[in-house]
Amino acid sequence: MSIIRFDKKELGNLEYSLQREVLSTNRAGGYMSTTIVCCNTRKYHGLMICPVEEFGNENFVLLSSLDETVIQHGKPFNLGIHRFPGIYEPRGHKYIIDFNFNPTTTITYRVGGVILKKEMLWLHTREQLLIRYTLLEAKSDTTLRLRPFLAFRGVHTLSKANVYADGHSYPVNNGVKNRLYENYPWLWLQMNVPNEFVVGPDWYYDFEYLEEQSRGYPYKEDLYTTGFFEVPIKKGESVIFSGSTSESNPDELNSLFETELAKRSEKTEFLPCLRHSARQFVVRRGEKAEVVAGYPWFGRWGRDTFISLPGITLTQGDVKSCKDVVDTMVSEMKDGLFPNIGNAYNSVDAPLWFFWTLQELEKHIGKEEIWSNYSGKMKDVLKSFRKGINDGAIEVKENMLVWASKPGYAFTWMDAVVDGVPVTGRDGYQVEINALWYNAVCYTLELAKKFKDSEFLEEWKDVPALIKKSFLELFWNEGNGYLADYVGEGFQNNFIRPNQVIACSMPHTMLTEEQIQKVLLIVKKYLLTPKGLRTLSPNNPLYKGHYEGDQPTRDRAYHQGTVWVWLLEHFVKAKFDLYGKGYLAEAKEILSNFEEDITEYGVGSIAEIYDGDPPHRPCGAISQAWSVGAVLRINQMIERYEKMKKRK
């Protein structure tokens, strides 16, 4: 029995069902996403969303939705649901009696004596969506009508009625192909059985996406339909609809569906669901392997890649994907930095998290392979930091601490900018950056010593002691019992933020056990929630307890109180380092706090962020790589210490 299943009462309650979204990816950049009743509430929703090479591999919505209509005795029952101004029309959700996520997204409808099952399947490594309709029950002759709604637009934009769209449907084997605009791929719409395609090009106006409205964006869209398919279907019979960017052989669709369905993992429990979600973040395009930071709107982020990678790959033994992603990132390194979003080299912490990822990878492939493959890049990063990057915007000062500052820029993960001004600022020496810097230098020295790199050892052997001395002098506040968040020119910012946890969790830390205990006590008191760590203490006048409103309003709350899951991994790690098996009970409680989440927002996954104030509503992206990775890492720690406990 699947733990992700919704009954008729839940599905019929739009206030409930429209808040729950499904995602399926092809592991090559394409995906399907909508709500559990197939009513699109975001511009990012659609049945076929694919990267288009001609447009820089940005994602584009090709097939927005597909309305199913059951026809008996000449009477149509439309199973679709859309939001138009002031109304939902049609209201097909009232016919849904069951939703099941295992092994693939499956919805069952009942219309009078008709029971129709719909199974939706995105193929792996191909841009193809298959939907299998099975008529489970019918007392009369039944016809199935399928009407596709086309968008052919970027995921961040909306389609509007225009005279340029090509409304022609070009006949192909058991279907048609469409392409609304030049330079887009053709969209092949086919079925596994002969059918009638009734031509009827037309615009449908003012589809409303309420999530976009609440986020302060334009939210009305016009979609194009070129006609509809009709096919008779008998009780016990299945028909398959295919949407693809290349032509299919209709005779092979049934076996293709069965073969692909058999590959799907079981998603009947919490952890298998999360592991399945984790695999969806690793995207392969040709020779490259990358991590999508989050669905549905994020692309690749260098920082997120390294922070999430051990959790989404190594926790389930996928060493190859971890290494492939690292190798892709390394191939694009410039001047000691990795690309963050797109081709922007603007993250001071991504190259430092690179070392932490290698430390985790080392546990699987050994020190020798790490040093053999990555020592050159490791040393390049360290040398670039000491030399200075971006005209001194990032540099190591004489005290051997990393300084990062440039007007209008936010180099750390707290990177929200409103009207050209960083919300959190943090210019100067940042606590987590220097904790990561110390760990990176120490780790490289550790390997250099083992493999007898005398030149590097001579140049760097005295650096860790100076970093530690400078760090403790600048950041440790004995009176407060915690670390400053950052230190600027002549001042120390003592806001209670979670960044100091990184200084407690690194393999090489500058803090004593007593100092770590004090830091974690403060973090637990002010920042710890069941869903992660707040980004600012609620006692701070700048604290924002809710993440909502238009983008500037949300950005002002993004790192000013909003809860982030990924930080929780480092809190738990530091606790285990201190208390070992004695922390198991608390860690298990933290893990259990996420079990219901996989049915409450992004189905089968973990949200990007949560409100700082109770009840800690999930928000942001519906499925975030470093959130999922963090929860899987916490589970891995629990399993490790449970084994130790049993051995004793």
C-alpha positions, 0 to 999 in steps of 0.5 A: 500500500502506497503512503502517497494516496489520496481519497475522493474526499481529499481530491474533491476539496480544491483547497486541499488538492491544489496545494499538492503537486506532482513531479516526474522527470526524464533525467535529461532536463525534461519534466512533467509537473501539475497538481494531483487533480491535474489543474495547473496552478503555476506557469511552471506546470505542464505535461511536457516541459523540455530544454530546447537546444536552439534557445540555450537549453532553457526549459519550455512548456510545449504541452500544457495540459490534456483534457479527457472526455468520456462520451456515452450515449452522445453525452460528454463528461469532461474530466479536465479542470482549469481555472478561468476568471472566477470559476473552475471549468470544467470541474473534472476533479469531482469525478476523481475517486483515487490518486496513487503515486506508486509506481507512477502517477495514477488517477482513477475517475468514476463517471456514472457506471464508467471507471477510467484509470489514467497512468502518466509516465515520463520516459527516462533519457527521452523527451516523451510522455506516455499516458495509458488509459484503461477502461476498468468498468463500463456498461455502454459503448464508450468513446474517449476524447483527448484535447491537447492544449499547447503553449510553446513558451518559456517556463518563466513567461506566459502564452498570449493569443497571437496571429503568428501561431501555426495552427496546422496539424500535420498527419502522422501515423496514428496522430498529428504533429504540431509546431506553433512557432519556428525554431521550436521542436515538433511535438508529435501527438500519437496513439497506439491505436487508430483514432480520429483527429478532429481538426479545430484550431482555436485559442482558449483564453484566460487560464489563471494560475493562482500560485503566480497571482499570489507570488505577484506575477502575471497569471493569465495565459491563453492556450492553443488547441489544434483539435482533439482525438477520439477513440472507442474504448472497451471495458478492460481495454487500454489505449496509450497517448504519446507526446514526444519531440520525435516520432514514435512507432505506435505498435511499440508504445504498449511494450515501451510503456510496460518496459518503462513502468517496470523500471520504476522504483517502489515508492511505498515508504518515506525513504524510498520516496526520498531516494526516488526524488533525489535521483530526479535532481541528477540530469545528464545531457551528453557528456555532462552530468549536472544537478538541478537545484530545485523544481520547478524553476531552478536550474543548475547552481554551483553552490547547491550542487556541492552542498546537495551532491553527497546526500542525493547520490552517495547515501544510496551508493551512486558514486558514479553520478557523484563523480560525474557531476564533480567532473563536470563542475571541475571542467568549468572552473575558472580562476578558482571559482565554479559557475553558480547560476548559468555562467555567473561565477559569483559564489565565494562558497561553491569552491570551498564546498567542493572540498567538503564534497571531495571529503565525502566522496573519498569515503567511497573511492579513497584518498589516492583517487581524490589526490590523483584526479583533483589535487591540481584543482584543489590547489588552484582554488587555494592559490586563487583565493590567496592571489585574489579574485575579481579585482580583490572582491574575494581575497585572503588577507594577511590574517589568512582569513577570506574577505568577500565584499563588493557593492551590490553583490551578495557572494554567500548563500544568503544572496537575495538582492532587492533593488540592487541592494543585498538584503543581508549584506554580510560584506567582509569576513563571513563565518561559514566562508572561513570555516569552509576555508580552514577545512579546505586548507587542512584537507589539502594539507592532509592529502599533500602530506600523505602523498609527499607534495613537499612544495605545497606543504612548505608553502601552506603548512603554517597557514591553518594555525594562523587561520584559526588564531585570526578566526577565533579572535574575530568571531568568537564572542565569549560573552555571548557564547556564540560566533559572530555572523560576519565581521566588517571594517571595524565591527562585528555583526552578532545577529543569531544566524545559522551560518555558525553551525557550519563551523561546528560540523566540518571535518576540520573545525577550529572550535573546541567541544565546549565552544561547539556546545555553546553554539549549538545551545544558542542555535537550538534555542533561537533557530531550531524548528521541526523543519530546519533552522531559521535564518534569523532569531525571532527576537531580531527586529528584522525577523520575518516569520512568513515567506509570502507576497510578491518577489521583493517581499519574499526576498526580504524574508528569504534569509531573515527568518525563513527556515531552511532544511539543508542547514539541519544536516550540519546541526545534526552532524555537529550533535552526533560528533559531540554526543554519538549514540546518545543523540540518536533519539533526538535525531530520529525525532527530527527525521520523523518530522518530515514523514508527512511532508511528502504528502503535503506540498511536493508529493514524494519530496521535500520543499525548499523552505518553510515559514519561520513561524509555526506551523512552518508552512512549506513554500518555495520550490516544491522539490529541492536538492539540498533539502532532500539530500540533507534529510537523506544524510540525517537518515544515514547518520542515524543508521550509522550510529544505530549499527554502532549501538548494536555492535556494543 
